[in-house]
Amino acid sequence: MLSKTYTEYYTVEDYKHWHDEWELIYGVPYAMSPSPMVTHQSINMKIARQLSEKLDDCPSCQALFEIDWEISSDTVVKPDTLVICYEPDEKLTKKPEIIFEIASPSTVRRDETLKFELYQQEGVAYYIIVYPENNVAKVYALKEGRYIKVGDFSDENYTFITPKCNIDFDFSKIWRVR
């Protein structure tokens, strides 16, 4: 009889052989939703497009979406949209400056807890959780190693300050017009 509860543990090497969409956090696999819904994809594209356009004059930074960030040998995540301010290798292994996650019923708990703690621990300067059903984005900024809530944004502008550029972001432009 086993005295401990058995738990599977995986590494990035295992992850590389998986099919479909997964994230691996501290050795634990998390299945991602099949394909994001139209609203999710629409918002994600609007975020990425706006960030990309704002970064046209900043040669050091770029916006990317739905790309793996390999944090360690047992952790790889795929944020919805992110901003990096360095020239990446073939894969991302350094922290982004900004991460946007679009919450859905199947991911909201993970976005608000596990990823919140992970991104905070890794030193991501800004973490934004977007809630499409309420047309609100919660913006968190890293201060002295902890996320502090900046505010809830729907129609407001916010300036993200990175070491290499500032990004004036208009939250009113990401929502689907109904």
C-alpha positions as CSV (number, residue, x, y, z in Angstrom):
1,M,0.0,0.0,0.0
2,L,1.3,3.5,-0.9
3,S,1.7,5.8,2.0
4,K,1.7,9.0,-0.2
5,T,-0.8,10.1,-2.7
6,Y,0.5,9.4,-6.2
7,T,0.8,12.5,-8.4
8,E,2.0,12.6,-12.0
9,Y,4.8,15.0,-12.7
10,Y,5.8,16.2,-16.2
11,T,8.6,18.3,-17.7
12,V,8.9,20.5,-20.7
13,E,10.4,17.6,-22.6
14,D,7.2,15.6,-22.0
15,Y,5.1,18.7,-23.0
16,K,6.9,18.9,-26.4
17,H,5.4,15.6,-27.4
18,W,1.8,16.4,-26.4
19,H,-0.9,17.0,-29.0
20,D,-3.7,19.6,-28.7
21,E,-3.4,22.6,-26.4
22,W,-1.9,22.3,-22.9
23,E,0.0,24.4,-20.4
24,L,2.4,22.9,-17.8
25,I,2.7,24.6,-14.5
26,Y,5.0,23.2,-11.8
27,G,4.9,19.8,-13.5
28,V,1.1,19.6,-13.6
29,P,-0.7,19.6,-17.0
30,Y,-3.7,21.8,-17.7
31,A,-5.8,21.3,-20.7
32,M,-6.8,24.4,-22.5
33,S,-10.2,25.0,-24.0
34,P,-10.6,23.5,-27.4
35,S,-10.6,26.6,-29.6
36,P,-11.3,30.0,-28.1
37,M,-14.8,31.4,-28.8
38,V,-15.3,34.2,-31.2
39,T,-15.5,36.9,-28.5
40,H,-12.3,35.7,-26.9
41,Q,-10.5,35.7,-30.3
42,S,-11.9,39.1,-31.3
43,I,-10.7,40.7,-28.0
44,N,-7.3,39.0,-28.2
45,M,-6.7,40.2,-31.7
46,K,-7.8,43.8,-30.8
47,I,-5.4,43.7,-27.8
48,A,-2.5,42.3,-29.9
49,R,-3.2,44.7,-32.8
50,Q,-3.3,47.8,-30.6
51,L,-0.1,46.8,-28.7
52,S,1.7,46.1,-32.0
53,E,0.7,49.4,-33.4
54,K,1.7,51.3,-30.3
55,L,5.1,49.5,-30.4
56,D,5.8,50.5,-34.0
57,D,8.0,53.3,-32.7
58,C,9.7,51.2,-30.0
59,P,12.3,48.9,-31.7
60,S,13.1,47.1,-28.5
61,C,9.6,45.8,-27.7
62,Q,7.1,43.7,-29.5
63,A,3.6,42.2,-28.9
64,L,3.1,38.4,-29.4
65,F,0.0,36.3,-28.9
66,E,-0.6,32.6,-28.0
67,I,3.0,31.7,-27.8
68,D,4.7,29.4,-25.3
69,W,6.7,30.9,-22.5
70,E,9.1,28.3,-21.2
71,I,9.7,29.4,-17.6
72,S,11.5,26.3,-16.2
73,S,12.0,22.6,-16.8
74,D,8.5,21.9,-15.5
75,T,6.5,25.1,-16.4
76,V,5.4,26.4,-19.8
77,V,2.4,28.7,-20.3
78,K,0.7,30.2,-23.3
79,P,-0.6,33.7,-22.4
80,D,-3.2,35.1,-24.7
81,T,-1.1,38.2,-25.5
82,L,2.2,39.5,-24.1
83,V,4.8,42.2,-24.6
84,I,8.5,41.4,-24.6
85,C,11.3,44.0,-24.6
86,Y,14.2,41.9,-25.8
87,E,15.2,40.0,-28.9
88,P,13.9,36.4,-28.3
89,D,15.6,33.2,-29.4
90,E,13.4,30.6,-31.1
91,K,11.5,30.2,-27.9
92,L,10.6,32.5,-25.1
93,T,12.5,31.8,-21.9
94,K,12.8,35.3,-20.4
95,K,9.9,37.0,-18.7
96,P,7.6,39.3,-20.6
97,E,6.9,42.9,-19.4
98,I,3.1,42.7,-19.9
99,I,0.7,39.7,-20.0
100,F,-3.0,39.8,-20.9
101,E,-5.2,36.8,-20.1
102,I,-8.8,36.7,-21.3
103,A,-10.9,34.9,-18.7
104,S,-13.4,32.3,-19.7
105,P,-15.5,30.1,-17.5
106,S,-13.0,27.2,-17.9
107,T,-9.9,29.3,-17.1
108,V,-11.0,32.1,-14.8
109,R,-10.0,30.4,-11.6
110,R,-6.6,29.5,-12.9
111,D,-6.1,33.0,-14.3
112,E,-7.0,34.6,-11.0
113,T,-5.0,32.3,-8.7
114,L,-2.3,30.1,-10.2
115,K,-1.2,32.3,-13.1
116,F,-1.5,35.4,-10.9
117,E,0.9,33.9,-8.4
118,L,3.2,32.5,-11.1
119,Y,3.5,35.8,-13.1
120,Q,4.0,37.7,-9.9
121,Q,6.7,35.3,-8.8
122,E,8.4,35.5,-12.2
123,G,8.5,39.3,-12.1
124,V,6.1,40.2,-14.9
125,A,5.6,44.0,-14.5
126,Y,1.9,44.1,-15.6
127,Y,-0.8,41.4,-15.5
128,I,-4.2,42.1,-17.0
129,I,-7.1,39.8,-16.7
130,V,-9.8,40.6,-19.2
131,Y,-13.5,39.7,-18.5
132,P,-15.4,39.8,-21.8
133,E,-18.8,39.2,-20.3
134,N,-18.5,42.4,-18.2
135,N,-16.4,44.5,-20.6
136,V,-13.8,45.0,-17.9
137,A,-10.1,44.5,-17.6
138,K,-8.4,44.3,-14.2
139,V,-4.9,45.8,-14.3
140,Y,-2.2,44.7,-11.8
141,A,1.2,46.3,-11.6
142,L,4.2,44.7,-9.8
143,K,5.4,46.8,-6.9
144,E,8.1,45.5,-4.6
145,G,7.5,42.0,-5.8
146,R,3.8,42.0,-5.3
147,Y,0.9,42.7,-7.6
148,I,-1.1,45.8,-6.7
149,K,-4.4,46.4,-8.4
150,V,-4.2,49.6,-10.5
151,G,-7.9,49.5,-11.3
152,D,-10.8,48.2,-13.4
153,F,-10.8,49.5,-17.0
154,S,-13.6,49.5,-19.6
155,D,-13.4,52.8,-21.5
156,E,-10.3,54.3,-20.0
157,N,-6.8,54.7,-21.2
158,Y,-3.8,53.4,-19.2
159,T,0.0,53.9,-19.8
160,F,2.1,50.8,-19.3
161,I,5.6,51.9,-18.5
162,T,8.4,49.4,-19.5
163,P,12.1,49.9,-19.3
164,K,12.3,50.7,-23.0
165,C,9.0,52.4,-23.9
166,N,5.7,53.6,-22.7
167,I,2.5,52.2,-24.2
168,D,-0.7,54.3,-24.1
169,F,-3.4,51.6,-24.2
170,D,-7.1,52.4,-24.9
171,F,-9.3,49.8,-23.3
172,S,-12.4,51.1,-25.1
173,K,-11.1,49.7,-28.3
174,I,-10.9,46.0,-27.3
175,W,-14.6,45.2,-26.7
176,R,-16.9,43.8,-29.3
177,V,-19.5,46.3,-30.5
178,R,-23.0,44.8,-30.0
